[in-house]
Amino acid sequence: MNAIDTPATGTEAVRILAISGSLRAGSVNSALLRAAAALAGPEVKVELWDGLATVPPFSEDDEAAPGAAVEALRAAITDADALLFATPEYNTSIPGQLKNALDWASRPYGAGALTGTTAAVIGASPSGFGAKWAQAELRKVLSACGAQVVGEELCVAKAHTVLGEDGLPTDEELRTALTGLVGTLAEAARAAKAAAA
């Protein structure tokens, strides 16, 4: 897991775990999460989780001893105040490896790491739709796993053209939308933490 934004204020930072559904090294979805971290306010700490490729296929036979990669995923989710997902769109849905990780994180039923978490979803694709269908699928899966999904969908179309050399969106509207969604997620996480106190 890589820390990609570290606040330096007197208040406790909201810790957001950023999870990309893409395994590709040059993933625009992963780049968008890094951009979201760079645009986050000083009271938000975003960490990019990079263990997706290590999570084994889900099997109920292995639930009693799921292995280190699954335990690390669950611990990362549990330690975070909120989750920010960025998903590409594969055949109108979410990537299999991401769904697999969520299946592990949802177990045991009713008491999985995703239960009660606060989450938001963004997505990018080279098409003109910006992973719209994949985002809808991901929001549905997260809700079924017990997460509270906040904010509106953020569809980033023509993804290969939206980021500048500095890694940030070149379009002011996208920059504002990304910043706003991170802010919404952070506020929801603060509210959930206060309600649970």
N, C-alpha and C positions, 0 to 999 in steps of 0.2 A: 504494500500500500504506500503510495507516494503522497506526502503532504504537498499541496500545490497552492496553498494560501495560508499564511500564518498571521493572525491579528496580533497587535501589540497594544491592547487597551486594558483598562482596569476591570472591565466587566468580563464575565465568563463567556467565551465564544460559543456560538451554536455550532455543533460539529455535524457537518453534512458528509455522508459517504456517497461518493459519486461512482456509479456503476455503468460502464459502457457495455452494450450488448454485442459489440464487435470485437473479434479477435485480431483484426487486421492491424498491422503496425502503423499504417498511415491512415487509420480510421478518422473520418471527419466527426463522427459521434464522440469519440474520445477527445478530439481536439475541441469540440464544443464544450465538453465538461471542463477542460482546462481554461477555456475562455470564461466560463461561468465563474470559476474560482477567481480568476484575475479581476473580474468585475464585481465580485462580492464585496460587501462593506467590511469595515475593519473588525466588526464583531462576529464575523462568520468565518469558520475554518472549513475548507473543503478538502477532502482527501480522496484521491482516485484509487479505487480498488482494482488491482491488476491480477487477480487470481482466477479469473473466469475459466481459462484454459485448463486449469489443474483440477477442476471439480469433476469427479467421475460420474458416469451415468447413474441416475437414481434407481435404486432397487429397494423394495421393502425388506428384502432379506438382509440388507446391510444397515438397517436403521439403528440397531443396537450398537454398532461400531462403524460409523460412517467414514472414518478416516480423517487425517489431519486437514486436508483441503476443505472439507465440509465444515469441520469444527472452526477453522479460521474464518470462513465465510459467515457462519452464525455469530461468532464473536465480534466480527467487524460490524455487523448489522446491529447487534445488541449494544455495542459501545457508542454508536452514533445517535445523535438526536433526531436525524432525519436522513432520508435517502433521496438522491437525485439520479434518475435513470435517463440514459440517452440510448435510443434504439434505432438501428437500421431496420429496413423492411425487407424480409426475405419471403417471396411468394405470398405477398399480402399479409404477412404475420410477423411475429417476433422470431429472432434466431433461436434455433433449438438449444444451443448451449446456455442461453439466458433463461429460457423456460426451465431447463433442467436445474439450474442453480436455484431458481425460485421454488421448484418442487422440493428440493432439499431444505431450503430455508423455511418452508411452510410446515415442516414436520417437527415434532409430533403434532397431530391434528389438534387445533385449538390452543396450542401452547408453543407454536413455532416462533422463530426469531422475528418473523414479519408481523405477528399479531400485535396490533396497537401502534405500529410504527407510522410515522408521517412521511409521505412520499410525494414526489412530483415527477412528471415524465416529459421529456422532450425527444425529438427524433429528427434525423436528417437523412436525405437520400438524394441521389443525382437526378431523380425525376422531378416533375413539377408538383408532386403531391406531398413531399416532405415527410414520408413515413407515417402518413395520417392513419392508415389502417393498422399498422403495427402499434402505434401509440394507443389506439382504442383497445386493441387486444391486451396490451400490457397493463393498461389501467384496469381492465376487467379482471385479469389474473391477480394483480396486486390486491384489489378489493376482495376477491374471493379468498385470498390468503390472510385477510384480516387487517390489511394496511388502510390507512386513511389517506386517500389520494387527493391532493389539493391543487389549486391553480388550474388554468386552462391549458389545453394542448398547445404546444409550440412546434409547428411544422416548418422545418427548414428545407426548402426546395433548392434544387440546383446547388447542392451542398459544396461541391468542389470549387465554387466561385465566391463563397460568402466570407471567407476569412482572409485577412491580410497577412503580410509577412510577419507582423507582430503576434499573430495567432488570435487576434480579436476580430469581431465582425466588422466589415467595412461599411455595412448598412446601419445607419443610426437607429432605424426602427427595430431591427433585430437586436442590436445592442441594448436598447431600452427594454425590449420584451424579455430578454435573457436576464438582465439585472432585476427586473420586476419580479420574475418568477422565483429567482433565488431569494429575494426579499420576502415574498409571500410564504415560501417554504420555511424560512427561518422564523417568521412570526408565528406560523402555525405550530412549529416545534416548540417555541417558547411557551405558547398557550397550553400545549399538551403537557409540558413539563410542570407548569404551574398548577394545572388541574390535578395532576397526579401527586403533587407534594402534600 
